[in-house]
């Protein structure tokens, strides 16, 4: 029986031919995705679901998707898909990470130019029969400083176009190396430096916990008077209410937004301001981009449904069916080791080294490396997947070194991840025991034995009496229950670590108290 795919968003009809030519039945209902109940009612009939941004694939929808094997997002952002729920149900989630990069970058440049010369307002005035030549006094962009918040695939294209317009480009991106910045012709800076120097600021970063409201009221107060702000990335990166206040005061000269914290945006604090340009999420809306992502997702989904090939999966690496059973637990291990290191890393990464020893050295180590890099970068780059991770790292000038070794160790198989930043080197090792559960066995040369858990606390401390008691008491007083407590140390009285599994989450206030304990050097909440 031929696999069936539902297309529930407005995707180029050319994708239908790709599916049918490859033996996949297609049901093209481009308006269905707007009605979640209607989608949930019929989704159980299909093996695949092809979407854009209008369809929201919630846990409720997935609960009715008994036959669903793959979700294909024609575009990069997958924030409209409940990925944990899809993963739990064994549904592969694919995207097309590079299909609309040029189109989005060009839209950002278009808004920058329109904003600098007040083109929308001037057009409206002129067509109304007015001739207000002296009213619309714009600014030149030549010689001005453009600040990029995020300099990945799209940001680097914007920088290239801006340099062609004779702008000076500075960039804030924790994953951008100085070497890569030099190749691009941009200056790598810290966020506060960018805010204080930029005449124009444009955002090109995904929406994560770390980047939400990255342009906050506090950040806006650090900007130059007369700055102009462009956002074609994700709604929620800018505090829109705070920006409205800054626009009203005249501190911010103008803003151009293609994305909003709530979409469709029928109302927003920015609407109605005379120095604001708004477009309805048009970043990827060109004929070329629509065609590219539609054809690409149709090919990827067809290959998976008919041949089992996995490409550009957000929640699973590209591996063959034969490799999967033995490799899968080590892929999970590698991704969690990467996530562990990524959650602790706050400075620019220059290189990453993955070492596989013992039995795992004979496996598909490329998949392990991709999984480790994806886990490492995901805390800052939410849309990254295990397929695109190496190329994204390369874009940022991160050197990846992969080695295998037959050397004896205490374990039949050992994966070690070393992350080198501009300030330090961090090493973490793990293995998979007979129960199939990945675990950490060494951190910074200190032996430890801890399983990964959804919510954990990592502490680096001095090995002095009283730490365990003080730490446990502090959590107890805050109502935080300890599930497991793993300890390790280099030597008596020397460097020590603790990995603590807790029930639920821990508040920022409690973490601040933990960091103030006299023996603690660093403390960080972790989520896996």
C-alpha positions as CSV (number, residue, x, y, z in Angstrom):
1,X,0.0,0.0,0.0
2,X,1.4,3.4,-1.0
3,X,2.2,5.8,1.8
4,X,-0.1,8.8,2.1
5,X,0.9,12.4,2.8
6,X,-1.3,15.3,3.8
7,X,-0.3,18.9,2.8
8,X,-2.1,21.2,5.2
9,X,-0.5,24.5,4.3
10,X,0.0,26.6,1.2
11,X,3.0,24.9,-0.3
12,X,4.0,25.1,-4.0
13,X,1.8,22.6,-6.0
14,X,5.1,21.5,-7.7
15,X,5.7,19.4,-4.5
16,X,2.7,17.3,-5.3
17,X,4.4,16.0,-8.5
18,X,7.5,15.1,-6.6
19,X,5.5,13.0,-4.2
20,X,3.4,11.2,-6.9
21,X,6.4,10.6,-9.1
22,X,8.0,8.7,-6.2
23,X,5.0,6.6,-5.4
24,X,3.4,8.6,-2.6
25,X,-0.3,9.5,-2.5
26,X,-1.0,13.2,-1.7
27,X,-4.0,14.9,-0.2
28,X,-3.5,18.6,-0.9
29,X,-5.7,20.7,1.6
30,X,-3.7,24.0,1.9
31,X,-6.3,25.6,4.3
32,X,-6.8,22.7,6.7
33,X,-3.9,23.6,9.0
34,X,-5.7,26.7,10.3
35,X,-8.3,24.4,11.9
36,X,-6.6,22.3,14.6
37,X,-9.7,20.3,15.4
38,X,-10.3,19.4,11.7
39,X,-6.6,18.4,11.4
40,X,-6.7,16.2,14.4
41,X,-9.8,14.5,13.1
42,X,-8.2,13.2,10.0
43,X,-4.4,13.1,10.7
44,X,-4.7,9.4,11.7
45,X,-5.1,8.5,8.0
46,X,-1.7,9.7,6.9
47,X,1.9,8.6,7.1
48,X,3.3,12.0,6.5
49,X,2.3,15.7,7.1
50,X,3.9,18.5,5.0
51,X,3.5,22.0,6.5
52,X,4.7,25.6,6.6
53,X,4.0,27.9,9.5
54,X,0.2,28.1,9.7
55,X,-0.2,24.5,10.8
56,X,0.3,24.0,14.6
57,X,1.3,20.4,15.3
58,X,0.4,20.2,18.9
59,X,0.5,17.2,21.3
60,X,-3.3,17.0,20.8
61,X,-2.9,16.6,17.1
62,X,-0.1,14.1,17.5
63,X,-2.2,12.1,19.9
64,X,-4.6,11.3,17.0
65,X,-1.8,10.6,14.5
66,X,-1.5,6.9,15.0
67,X,0.0,6.2,11.6
68,X,2.2,9.3,11.2
69,X,5.8,8.6,10.6
70,X,7.2,12.0,9.4
71,X,6.4,15.7,9.6
72,X,8.1,17.9,6.9
73,X,8.4,21.6,7.5
74,X,9.0,23.5,4.3
75,X,11.2,26.2,5.9
76,X,13.6,26.4,8.8
77,X,11.6,27.2,11.9
78,X,10.0,24.3,13.7
79,X,8.6,26.1,16.7
80,X,5.1,25.3,15.4
81,X,5.8,21.6,16.0
82,X,5.8,19.9,19.5
83,X,9.1,18.2,18.9
84,X,9.3,16.3,22.2
85,X,5.8,14.9,21.6
86,X,6.7,13.9,18.1
87,X,9.9,12.3,19.2
88,X,8.1,10.4,22.0
89,X,5.8,9.0,19.3
90,X,8.6,8.1,17.0
91,X,7.7,10.7,14.4
92,X,10.6,12.1,12.4
93,X,10.5,15.9,12.1
94,X,12.4,17.3,9.1
95,X,13.0,20.9,7.9
96,X,14.7,22.7,5.1
97,X,17.4,24.7,6.9
98,X,18.9,26.6,3.9
99,X,16.1,26.9,1.4
100,X,15.0,30.5,2.1
101,X,18.2,32.1,3.5
102,X,18.8,34.5,0.6
103,X,15.1,35.6,0.5
104,X,15.0,36.4,4.3
105,X,18.3,38.2,4.1
106,X,17.1,40.3,1.1
107,X,14.0,41.2,3.0
108,X,16.0,42.5,5.9
109,X,18.1,44.7,3.6
110,X,14.9,45.9,1.9
111,X,13.4,46.9,5.3
112,X,16.7,48.6,6.2
113,X,16.6,50.7,3.1
114,X,12.9,51.5,3.4
115,X,13.4,52.5,7.0
116,X,16.4,54.8,6.3
117,X,14.4,56.8,3.6
118,X,10.9,56.5,5.1
119,X,9.7,55.0,1.8
120,X,6.3,53.5,3.0
121,X,5.1,56.8,4.6
122,X,6.4,58.9,1.7
123,X,4.6,56.6,-0.8
124,X,1.3,56.9,1.2
125,X,1.6,60.7,1.4
126,X,2.4,61.2,-2.3
127,X,-0.4,58.9,-3.4
128,X,-2.8,60.9,-1.2
129,X,-2.1,63.9,-3.4
130,X,0.4,65.6,-1.1
131,X,3.9,66.7,-2.0
132,X,5.7,66.7,1.3
133,X,9.3,66.8,0.1
134,X,10.7,68.4,3.2
135,X,8.8,66.2,5.6
136,X,10.7,63.0,4.7
137,X,14.3,63.6,5.6
138,X,16.0,60.3,5.5
139,X,19.5,59.1,6.4
140,X,22.3,57.6,4.2
141,X,23.4,54.1,5.1
142,X,26.8,54.5,3.5
143,X,29.4,54.7,6.3
144,X,26.9,53.8,9.0
145,X,27.4,50.9,11.4
146,X,25.2,47.9,11.1
147,X,25.0,45.6,14.2
148,X,24.1,42.0,13.5
149,X,22.7,40.0,16.4
150,X,23.4,36.5,15.0
151,X,25.8,35.9,12.2
152,X,24.9,32.4,11.0
153,X,23.7,31.5,7.5
154,X,21.2,34.4,7.1
155,X,23.2,36.9,9.1
156,X,26.4,36.3,7.0
157,X,24.4,36.9,3.8
158,X,23.1,40.2,5.3
159,X,26.6,41.2,6.2
160,X,27.8,40.5,2.7
161,X,25.0,42.7,1.2
162,X,25.6,45.5,3.8
163,X,29.3,45.6,3.1
164,X,28.4,45.9,-0.6
165,X,26.4,49.0,0.4
166,X,29.6,50.4,2.1
167,X,28.3,49.9,5.6
168,X,30.6,48.9,8.5
169,X,29.4,45.6,10.0
170,X,29.8,44.5,13.6
171,X,28.4,41.2,14.9
172,X,27.4,39.6,18.2
173,X,27.3,35.8,18.0
174,X,28.8,33.6,20.7
175,X,29.4,30.9,18.1
176,X,31.2,33.1,15.6
177,X,35.0,32.7,15.8
178,X,37.3,35.7,15.2
179,X,38.7,33.8,12.1
180,X,35.3,33.4,10.6
181,X,34.4,37.1,11.4
182,X,37.6,38.1,9.6
183,X,36.7,36.0,6.6
184,X,33.3,37.7,6.4
185,X,34.8,41.2,6.8
186,X,32.9,41.9,10.1
187,X,34.1,42.8,13.5
188,X,33.1,40.4,16.3
189,X,31.9,42.3,19.4
190,X,30.1,41.7,22.7
191,X,26.4,42.6,22.8
192,X,26.8,45.8,24.9
193,X,29.5,47.0,22.5
194,X,27.1,46.4,19.6
195,X,24.2,48.2,21.3
196,X,26.4,51.3,22.0
197,X,27.9,51.5,18.5
198,X,25.3,50.5,15.9
199,X,23.3,52.9,13.8
200,X,21.2,50.1,12.6
201,X,20.5,46.8,14.4
202,X,19.2,43.7,12.7
203,X,18.4,40.4,14.3
204,X,19.2,37.0,12.8
205,X,19.1,34.5,15.7
206,X,16.5,31.8,16.7
207,X,14.2,32.3,19.6
208,X,15.5,30.4,22.6
209,X,15.4,31.0,26.4
210,X,18.7,32.8,26.1
211,X,17.6,35.0,23.2
212,X,14.1,35.8,24.3
213,X,13.8,39.6,24.6
214,X,17.5,39.9,23.9
215,X,16.6,43.5,22.9
216,X,15.0,44.4,26.2
217,X,14.2,47.7,27.8
218,X,17.6,47.6,29.5
219,X,19.3,46.8,26.1
220,X,17.4,49.6,24.4
221,X,18.7,52.1,27.0
222,X,22.3,51.1,26.0
223,X,21.7,51.9,22.3
224,X,22.7,55.1,20.5
225,X,20.1,57.8,20.3
226,X,18.6,57.6,16.8
227,X,19.2,53.8,16.3
228,X,17.0,51.9,13.9
229,X,16.0,48.3,14.5
230,X,15.1,45.6,12.0
231,X,13.7,42.1,12.9
232,X,13.1,39.5,10.2
233,X,14.0,36.6,12.5
234,X,11.6,35.6,15.2
235,X,8.9,37.5,17.2
236,X,9.9,37.7,20.9
237,X,13.5,38.6,20.3
238,X,12.6,42.3,21.0
239,X,10.5,43.5,23.9
240,X,7.9,45.2,21.7
241,X,6.3,47.3,24.5
242,X,9.7,48.6,25.6
243,X,10.5,49.4,22.0
244,X,7.3,51.4,21.6
245,X,8.3,53.5,24.6
246,X,11.7,54.1,23.1
247,X,10.1,55.1,19.8
248,X,7.7,57.5,21.5
249,X,10.6,59.1,23.4
250,X,12.6,59.5,20.2
251,X,15.5,57.5,21.5
252,X,14.9,54.9,18.8
253,X,14.4,56.7,15.4
254,X,12.6,53.8,13.7
255,X,11.8,50.1,13.5
256,X,11.0,47.7,10.7
257,X,9.4,44.3,11.8
258,X,8.4,41.3,9.7
259,X,7.8,39.1,12.8
260,X,5.9,39.6,16.0
261,X,5.6,37.9,19.4
262,X,2.0,36.9,18.5
263,X,1.1,35.9,14.9
264,X,-1.1,36.5,13.0
265,X,-0.5,40.0,14.5
266,X,-3.9,41.8,14.3
267,X,-2.7,44.2,17.1
268,X,0.7,45.0,18.5
269,X,2.3,47.8,20.5
270,X,4.3,48.9,17.4
271,X,1.3,49.3,15.1
272,X,0.3,52.8,14.3
273,X,3.6,54.5,15.1
274,X,4.7,56.9,12.3
275,X,8.3,55.6,12.3
276,X,7.5,51.9,12.2
277,X,7.3,49.6,9.1
278,X,5.5,46.3,9.5
279,X,5.1,43.4,7.1
280,X,3.2,40.1,7.6
281,X,6.1,37.6,8.0
282,X,7.2,37.9,4.4
283,X,10.8,36.9,5.0
284,X,10.6,33.7,3.0
285,X,7.8,34.9,0.7
286,X,9.4,34.9,-2.8
287,X,8.5,32.6,-5.6
288,X,12.0,31.2,-5.6
289,X,12.1,30.4,-1.9
290,X,8.6,28.9,-1.8
291,X,9.5,26.7,-4.7
292,X,12.9,25.7,-3.3
293,X,11.6,24.6,0.2
294,X,8.5,22.9,-1.3
295,X,10.5,20.7,-3.6
296,X,13.2,20.0,-1.0
297,X,10.7,18.9,1.7
298,X,8.8,16.7,-0.8
299,X,12.0,15.0,-1.8
300,X,13.1,14.4,1.8
301,X,9.7,13.0,2.9
302,X,9.4,10.8,-0.2
303,X,12.9,9.3,0.4
304,X,12.1,8.5,4.0
305,X,8.6,7.0,3.3
306,X,9.7,4.9,0.4
307,X,13.4,4.1,1.2
308,X,13.9,4.8,4.9
309,X,16.5,7.6,4.2
310,X,16.5,10.4,6.8
311,X,17.7,13.9,5.8
312,X,17.6,17.2,7.7
313,X,15.9,15.6,10.7
314,X,15.5,17.8,13.7
315,X,15.1,14.9,16.1
316,X,17.1,12.0,14.6
317,X,20.4,11.7,12.7
318,X,21.0,10.5,9.2
319,X,21.7,6.8,9.6
320,X,20.8,3.6,7.8
321,X,18.3,1.1,9.1
322,X,21.1,-1.5,9.6
323,X,23.1,0.8,11.8
324,X,20.3,2.1,14.0
325,X,19.8,-0.6,16.7
326,X,23.4,-0.5,18.0
327,X,24.1,3.2,17.2
328,X,20.9,4.8,18.7
329,X,21.9,4.8,22.4
330,X,25.3,6.2,21.6
331,X,23.7,9.0,19.5
332,X,21.6,9.8,22.5
333,X,24.8,9.8,24.6
334,X,26.7,12.1,22.2
335,X,23.8,14.6,22.0
336,X,23.5,14.7,25.8
337,X,27.2,15.2,26.3
338,X,27.0,18.0,23.8
339,X,24.0,19.5,25.6
340,X,25.8,19.3,28.9
341,X,28.8,21.2,27.5
342,X,26.6,23.7,25.6
343,X,24.6,24.6,28.7
344,X,27.8,25.4,30.6
345,X,29.5,27.3,27.7
346,X,29.0,31.0,27.5
347,X,32.0,32.2,25.5
348,X,32.9,31.8,21.9
349,X,33.7,28.2,20.9
350,X,36.9,27.8,18.8
351,X,37.1,24.0,18.4
352,X,35.5,20.8,19.4
353,X,37.1,17.3,19.6
354,X,35.1,14.1,19.8
355,X,37.0,10.9,20.7
356,X,35.4,7.5,20.4
357,X,37.2,4.6,22.1
358,X,36.5,0.8,22.1
359,X,33.5,-0.7,20.5
360,X,32.0,2.7,19.6
361,X,35.1,3.5,17.4
362,X,33.8,1.0,14.8
363,X,30.4,2.6,14.5
364,X,29.1,5.4,12.4
365,X,31.0,8.1,14.3
366,X,29.9,10.8,11.9
367,X,26.4,10.5,13.2
368,X,27.8,10.7,16.8
369,X,29.8,13.8,15.9
370,X,26.7,15.5,14.4
371,X,24.6,14.6,17.4
372,X,27.3,16.0,19.8
373,X,27.6,19.3,17.8
374,X,23.8,19.6,17.6
375,X,23.5,19.2,21.4
376,X,26.3,21.6,22.0
377,X,24.9,24.4,19.8
378,X,21.2,23.9,20.5
379,X,21.1,26.0,23.7
380,X,21.8,29.1,21.5
381,X,20.5,27.8,18.1
382,X,17.1,26.2,18.6
383,X,16.5,25.4,15.0
384,X,19.7,23.4,14.6
385,X,19.5,19.7,13.7
386,X,21.9,16.8,13.7
387,X,22.3,17.1,9.9
388,X,23.0,20.8,9.7
389,X,25.1,21.0,12.9
390,X,28.5,20.4,11.3
391,X,27.9,23.0,8.5
392,X,26.5,25.5,11.0
393,X,29.6,25.0,13.1
394,X,31.8,25.5,10.1
395,X,30.0,28.7,9.2
396,X,31.0,30.0,12.6
397,X,34.6,29.0,12.2
398,X,34.4,26.2,14.8
399,X,37.0,23.5,14.0
400,X,35.7,20.0,14.5
401,X,38.1,17.1,15.1
402,X,36.9,13.5,15.2
403,X,39.2,10.7,16.4
404,X,38.8,7.0,17.1
405,X,41.0,4.9,19.3
406,X,41.4,1.3,20.2
407,X,43.1,2.3,23.5
408,X,42.0,0.5,26.6
409,X,39.9,2.3,29.1
410,X,37.7,1.3,32.1
411,X,34.8,0.9,29.7
412,X,34.0,-1.2,26.6
413,X,33.0,2.0,24.8
414,X,33.7,5.6,25.7
415,X,32.8,8.9,24.0
416,X,34.7,12.0,25.1
417,X,33.8,15.5,24.1
418,X,36.3,18.3,24.5
419,X,35.1,21.9,23.9
420,X,37.7,24.6,23.5
421,X,36.6,28.2,23.9
422,X,38.4,31.6,23.9
423,X,38.8,31.3,27.7
424,X,38.9,27.6,28.7
425,X,38.8,23.9,27.8
426,X,36.0,21.6,29.0
427,X,36.1,17.8,28.7
428,X,33.3,15.4,29.5
429,X,33.1,11.6,28.9
430,X,30.3,9.2,28.9
431,X,29.3,5.6,28.1
432,X,26.3,3.3,27.6
433,X,26.0,0.4,30.0
434,X,24.1,-2.8,29.3
435,X,20.8,-1.2,30.3
436,X,21.0,1.1,27.3
437,X,21.0,4.2,29.4
438,X,23.7,6.8,28.6
439,X,25.6,8.3,31.6
440,X,28.4,10.7,32.4
441,X,31.5,9.0,33.8
442,X,34.1,11.8,33.8
443,X,34.1,15.6,33.9
444,X,37.3,17.7,33.8
445,X,39.3,14.6,34.7
446,X,37.2,13.9,37.7
447,X,35.5,10.5,37.9
448,X,31.8,10.5,38.4
449,X,28.8,8.2,37.6
450,X,25.6,9.9,36.8
451,X,22.6,9.2,34.5
452,X,21.2,12.1,32.6
453,X,17.8,13.3,33.9
454,X,15.3,15.9,32.8
455,X,16.3,18.4,35.5
456,X,19.7,18.5,37.1
457,X,22.1,20.8,38.9
458,X,25.8,20.9,38.2
459,X,28.2,22.3,40.8
460,X,31.9,22.8,40.8
461,X,33.2,23.3,44.3
462,X,36.1,22.9,46.7
463,X,36.3,19.6,48.5
464,X,35.7,20.9,52.0
465,X,33.6,19.7,54.9
466,X,30.1,21.1,55.1
467,X,29.4,21.6,51.4
468,X,27.0,18.6,50.9
469,X,25.1,19.4,54.1
470,X,24.7,23.1,53.3
471,X,23.7,22.4,49.7
472,X,21.2,19.7,50.5
473,X,19.7,21.8,53.3
474,X,19.3,24.8,51.0
475,X,17.4,22.7,48.4
476,X,15.3,21.1,51.1
477,X,14.3,24.5,52.6
478,X,13.3,25.6,49.1
479,X,11.1,22.5,48.6
480,X,13.4,21.0,46.0
481,X,13.6,17.2,46.2
482,X,16.9,15.5,45.4
483,X,16.5,12.3,43.4
484,X,20.1,11.3,43.0
485,X,23.4,12.8,44.1
486,X,26.7,12.0,42.3
487,X,30.0,13.3,43.6
488,X,33.6,13.2,42.4
489,X,36.9,14.9,43.3
490,X,40.5,15.1,42.0
491,X,42.0,14.8,45.5
492,X,41.2,15.5,49.1
493,X,40.6,19.2,49.6
494,X,41.0,19.8,45.8
495,X,38.6,20.4,43.0
496,X,35.3,18.5,43.2
497,X,32.0,18.3,41.3
498,X,28.4,17.3,42.1
499,X,25.7,16.3,39.6
500,X,22.4,16.3,41.3
501,X,19.1,15.1,39.8
502,X,16.1,17.0,41.2
503,X,12.4,16.6,40.9
504,X,10.9,19.5,39.0
505,X,12.9,22.7,38.4
506,X,14.9,25.1,40.6
507,X,14.3,28.9,40.7
508,X,16.8,31.5,39.9
509,X,16.6,32.7,43.5
510,X,17.6,29.3,44.8
511,X,20.4,29.0,42.3
512,X,21.7,32.4,43.5
513,X,21.8,31.0,47.0
514,X,23.7,27.9,45.9
515,X,26.3,30.1,44.1
516,X,26.8,32.0,47.4
517,X,27.8,28.9,49.3
518,X,31.5,29.5,50.4
519,X,32.7,26.2,48.7
520,X,31.0,26.8,45.4
521,X,32.9,28.0,42.3
522,X,30.2,27.5,39.8
523,X,26.6,26.2,39.8
524,X,24.3,25.8,36.9
525,X,20.8,24.2,36.3
526,X,20.7,21.7,33.5
527,X,17.8,20.4,31.4
528,X,17.9,17.3,29.2
